[in-house]
Amino acid sequence: MRPPDLQPLTTEIYQYVGGELGPLNPARVVALRNTLVNRGQAFWIRAGTVFNRYFGPFEVKLAGLSGVDFQGNLSTIEFRLRNLTAGPLTVSLRLVASEPPPAGQSAIADVPPLLIRGSFNLTNSTYGYTNLPVGSPRTWSLAAHNQPGSEVAVVLGLNRAAMPQSVGALLAGLLRFTDSLNQSQVDLPVSATVASSAGLWVGGASVSHVGHYLKSYERDAAGNLVTSTNEATYGQYVVTNVNTSLGSVARPFPLRLIVHNPDEAGGQAVLMQRVYYGFDAETNVIVANQESALNRNLLAQARRISTPLLPWTPANTAWAFDGRLGQAAQLNTIVTLAYDDQASHPFLHTYHPDHDNLDARFENELPQGSESYTVRRRITLSANPPANDFASLVAGGRTLRGDYVETITLLGLARAGNTNETRQFEVRGSFTLNRIADVPTLTTLP
C-alpha cells in the first residue's frame, strides 16, 4: 500500500540486484506487481522533491538504532508506533525467544521478563501493566495517518524482580512487530543483564508505631493500690501487668538510612552515620568513609550524606549487617550507644549538673544507670516484594521497600547477681532505599 503522502505523485521504485553498485544497480522496478520482495533486500522510492522515509504500513520510532537494551541499570524504554497508511491499521507485538548464540558469544540464560505499561489508575496514582510472555501478542489499533490516534507511545518495562539468574547473566530475545495488512515485519533485538545490588543506598524509615509501657497495678477490695511486702521491692506498688503492645503515632517520624552494599564476593552490607561520594585523586568515582579520600580540587562536585539516627564518631563507625541488601533480604545489626558518650547520647547534657554523668563535685564519673543508660538498638530491615503495579515492578533494581523494626534496650544499674536493670521498647514502620551509586567498594580510611 502506497503511503498517503506519495499517492498523488508519480513514484519511481528501485531495487538492489546484487553485486557492486553502479549506473544500473540499483535497478528501476517496472513491473512492480510481478516483483518478488525478499526480506533483507533493499528497495528505494523516489517521488520528486518529497522527502520519503516510507518502508511499510507502520513505523517503530525508537531512540536507538540497535534495538532495546536494558543493560544492567535501565528499567523502562519508550517507543512509538505510527500508522503510515490512509486507513486504520492494527499493529501486533510478540516476544520471540532468541536462537542459540554463535560460538564465542555470551550464553543467553532466558528471555527478559517484560511488561507493557497500562492506563493510569486515578484511585491510587499507579500505572497498570500487562505481561509480555513469549508468543502471546499484544495489539494496538491505530487510526489513519495524520488522524488523531494514528500514533501511540508504548512504555516497555523490565521486571528485574523476576530475574533470579546470577549477576551478569544475559537475557535476550526479539520484539517482532507485524501489521494487519501482512505487509511488514519489524524485528528488534531486546536484551538485559542481571545487575548486582552493590553500591550506595540512601533513603529513610518512617516510624508509624511505638510500643507502649503501661503498667496495671493491683488493688484491694476497697480499690486502693496494694504495696509489696517483698524484701527486694518493699513498699512499691504491686504490678499485675505491663502493656507493651504497639500503638500508632499521631504523625510518622522520619529516620534517614545510609547503607553500603558490597558486591556478591564482598561480605556484608554496612549501616553508616555519614558517607562521602565524589571523585578521588585519579578522578574515579568513589564512596568513602572520610572526606580526605576525595580529590580536594573537586570537592564542589562531591557530596556528604549524614544522618542523626546514629551516633557520631571520629572514625565514622560502620555497623555491619548480617547479610547483603537485596530483594527479599532480612538484615539485622546492633548499634550500641555507651552511657558515657558525651557526643551523641540524648540523656547526657555536658553542662547540666543533673545530666552530666558526674558526681556532685564534678570529679568522678557515675556508674551506668545513675544519670544515663547504655542504649542497645537492634535494627532490622526486611525487604518486601515490589507492589503489583508497573512502576514498582520495574524499579526493583534501584529501589527497595520493606518493614523497619527497631528494638531499643536500656541498660541501667547493676543489680543482685551481677545483672543490669533493663527496659525494652519497640518501634515499627516502613523503609525505602534508593541506590544512588553503583560503586561496590567502600573506601575506608582511619
ABEGO torsion letter per residue (X at the ends): XBBAAAAABBBBBBBBAEEBBBAAOBBBBABAAABBBBBGBBBBBBBEABBBABABABBBBBABAAEBBAEAABABBBBBBBBABABBBBBBBBBBBBBBBBBGBBBBABBBBBBBBBBBBAAAGBBBBBBBBBGBBBBBBBBBBGBBGABBBBBBBBBAAABABBBGBBBBBBBBBBBAAGABBBBBBBBBBBBBABEBBBBBBBBABBBBBBBBBBBBAAGBBBBBABAAABGBBBBABBBABBBBBABBBBBBBBBBBBBAAAEBBBBBABBBBBBBAAGBBBBBABAAABBAAAAAABBBBBBAABBBBAAGBBBBBAEBBEBGBBBBBBBBBBAABAAABAABBAABAAAAGBBAAGABBBBBGAABBBBBBBBBBBBBBBBBBAAAAAAAAABBBBBBBBBBBBBBBBBBGGBBBBBBBBBBBBBBBBBABABABBBBBX
